[in-house]
Every structure is written in structure tokens, then in C-alpha cells.
């Protein structure tokens, strides 16, 4: 019978070997941590709502609106022209208030009940609000914070404007007061 080879003292482990191993593992983890990209918590890229709005207005022929002359502490977050509920093309411009709350401006031509319900997240109608001579319908969704204001136009070919998001009605009123037609 052959004798089993003697075990190495190195394989039995020792405190200095464990410390060296932990230092190597720690150095590798630090390297990975420094190489991993992180989301910038100070805000995303600047969104050119006006430039996108010019393109959408030209391509669609719609008299779309955007928030103009907002103070610098309001940030633009998104701008797009997409097909939405009931196949309706929708102009969307998103803004972040200084409080961190969000307001989206949504506009479509010949809005359907389904489109309004989808944009307001099936919130319940809670009243009306007068802003600059326009009557806006208020919608509030309880469990999930979402407020909406709708300037519903029912004549064929007219644009319905909807403001929605986590913003307060005061912040939405502020945006509604700053809505203006897209101008080159």
C-alpha cells in the first residue's frame, strides 16, 4: 500500500493566508465598484422640448402647446409624439417642478373617452378649475398619487389638452398658465 501524500501546511490555512486572500478579494471588489457606471442622481440629460415640439408641430400640422418661460428651477424631462390609447397620436412634454413633482402635458386631436381615462389612470372627476378663462376638469386618483386637469375639446379636429402627474393642482395651474403655442 502506498502512503497518502502529506498535506501541505499552506492548504491547512493560517491567519496570514486568510488576510492575504481577503486583501486580494477586497481589491478586486473595489476595482469593480469604481468601474461600474452609476446613474446621475442630479438629473438626466437635458431634453429639448421646444426642438421636439417644433418638429411635431411641423409634421402633424397641429397647433400643439408647450410650457414657455418656466423658471430655471423647472426641468424638462421628456418630449415625444407617439401613438397612444385608441390609436390616437399624442404629443407629450414632461416637466419636473422644483418640489420634485412631475407634470406631463398630453395633447391629441379628437380625444376619446378611452384616451382620457388612460391618461388620467381612470381617476375620478372631482370638479372644475378656471385657469386663464379656460375651464379645466379636475381628476384625482386616491391610492396612487396622480392628479390631472383636462381641457376637453369635443368639436371635430380640436386638440384636447391634459395635464397629469404627481404635481399638486397649484403646480399644474402654474404650468397651464405658461402653456403657449409652439412658435419657431
C-alpha positions in Angstrom: 0.0 0.0 0.0 1.1 3.4 -0.8 1.1 6.1 1.7 -1.1 9.2 1.1 0.9 12.3 0.4 1.4 14.6 3.3 -0.9 17.6 3.4 0.7 20.9 2.8 0.7 23.4 5.7 -0.4 26.0 3.2 -3.7 24.1 2.4 -4.5 23.9 6.1 -4.9 27.7 6.2 -3.5 30.3 8.5 -4.4 33.7 9.7 -1.8 35.4 7.4 -3.1 33.5 4.4 -6.7 34.4 5.1 -5.7 38.1 5.4 -3.9 38.0 2.1 -6.9 36.4 0.4 -9.3 39.0 1.8 -7.0 41.8 0.6 -7.0 40.4 -2.9 -10.8 39.9 -2.9 -11.2 43.4 -1.5 -9.0 45.0 -4.1 -10.9 43.2 -6.9 -14.3 44.4 -5.5 -13.0 47.9 -5.2 -11.9 47.8 -8.8 -15.3 46.5 -10.0 -17.1 49.2 -7.9 -15.0 52.0 -9.4 -15.5 50.7 -13.0 -19.3 50.3 -12.7 -21.2 53.2 -14.2 -23.8 54.9 -12.0 -27.0 56.8 -12.7 -26.5 60.5 -12.1 -28.9 61.4 -9.3 -28.6 65.1 -10.0 -30.8 64.7 -13.1 -30.8 63.2 -16.5 -29.8 64.7 -19.8 -31.3 67.9 -20.9 -34.4 67.3 -23.0 -35.1 69.8 -25.9 -38.9 70.0 -25.6 -39.0 73.1 -27.8 -37.0 71.5 -30.6 -39.1 68.3 -30.5 -42.3 70.4 -30.4 -41.2 72.3 -33.5 -40.8 69.0 -35.4 -44.1 67.6 -34.1 -46.0 70.8 -35.0 -44.5 70.8 -38.5 -45.1 67.1 -39.1 -48.6 66.9 -37.6 -49.9 70.3 -38.6 -51.4 70.6 -35.1 -51.3 73.8 -33.0 -49.6 72.0 -30.1 -48.6 73.7 -26.9 -45.6 73.7 -24.7 -44.8 75.4 -21.3 -42.9 78.6 -22.1 -40.9 80.9 -19.8 -40.9 78.5 -16.9 -38.4 79.5 -14.2 -34.9 77.8 -14.4 -35.7 75.5 -11.4 -38.3 73.7 -13.6 -36.6 70.9 -15.6 -37.7 69.3 -18.9 -37.7 65.5 -18.6 -39.3 64.2 -21.8 -40.7 65.0 -25.2 -42.3 62.6 -27.7 -45.0 62.1 -30.3 -46.4 58.6 -30.1 -49.4 56.5 -30.8 -51.4 56.0 -27.6 -54.8 54.6 -26.4 -57.4 54.1 -29.2 -54.6 54.6 -31.7 -54.5 58.4 -31.2 -51.3 60.2 -31.8 -50.3 62.0 -28.7 -47.9 64.9 -28.1 -46.2 64.5 -24.7 -43.9 67.0 -22.9 -42.7 66.3 -19.3 -41.6 68.7 -16.7 -40.2 68.4 -13.2 -41.2 71.0 -10.6 -38.7 72.4 -8.1 -40.5 70.2 -5.5 -39.6 67.1 -7.5 -43.2 66.5 -8.6 -43.9 65.7 -12.2 -46.3 67.3 -14.7 -46.9 65.9 -18.2 -48.6 67.9 -21.0 -50.5 65.5 -23.2 -52.4 66.6 -26.4 -54.3 64.7 -29.0 -56.8 65.5 -31.7 -60.4 64.2 -31.3 -59.8 62.7 -27.9 -61.9 59.7 -27.0 -63.3 58.8 -23.5 -60.8 55.9 -23.5 -57.8 58.2 -24.2 -58.8 60.5 -21.3 -59.4 57.5 -19.0 -56.0 56.1 -19.8 -54.1 59.4 -19.4 -55.8 60.1 -16.0 -55.3 56.5 -14.9 -59.0 56.1 -14.5 -59.1 58.7 -11.8 -62.4 60.1 -10.6 -63.7 63.5 -11.7 -63.7 65.8 -8.7 -64.7 69.2 -10.0 -63.6 72.1 -12.3 -60.9 74.8 -12.2 -60.8 78.1 -14.0 -57.4 79.0 -15.4 -57.0 82.0 -17.7 -60.6 81.9 -18.9 -60.5 78.1 -19.6 -62.4 75.6 -17.7 -60.3 72.6 -16.7 -61.9 69.4 -15.4 -60.1 68.0 -12.3 -59.4 64.3 -11.8 -57.9 62.8 -8.7 -56.7 59.3 -8.1 -56.6 58.3 -4.5 -54.3 55.3 -3.7 -51.8 56.2 -6.3 -50.9 59.9 -6.3 -52.0 61.2 -9.6 -53.7 64.5 -10.3 -55.0 65.5 -13.7 -56.5 68.6 -15.4 -58.3 68.2 -18.7 -59.3 70.9 -21.2 -61.6 68.6 -23.2 -62.5 69.8 -26.7 -65.3 67.9 -28.4 -65.5 69.7 -31.7 -64.1 67.6 -34.5 -60.4 68.3 -35.2 -59.8 70.2 -32.0 -57.0 69.3 -29.6 -57.7 68.1 -26.1 -55.0 69.2 -23.6 -54.4 67.2 -20.5 -52.0 67.9 -17.6 -51.2 64.9 -15.4 -48.7 63.6 -12.9 -47.7 63.7 -9.3 -47.8 67.5 -9.2 -50.2 69.4 -7.0 -53.0 71.3 -8.6 -51.2 74.5 -7.8 -48.2 73.3 -9.8 -50.4 72.2 -12.6 -52.1 75.5 -12.6 -48.7 77.2 -12.9 -47.9 75.0 -16.0 -51.3 75.7 -17.5 -50.7 79.4 -17.1 -47.4 79.0 -19.0 -48.8 76.9 -21.9 -48.4 78.6 -25.2 -48.5 77.6 -28.9 -45.2 76.3 -30.3 -43.5 79.1 -32.2 -40.5 78.8 -34.5 
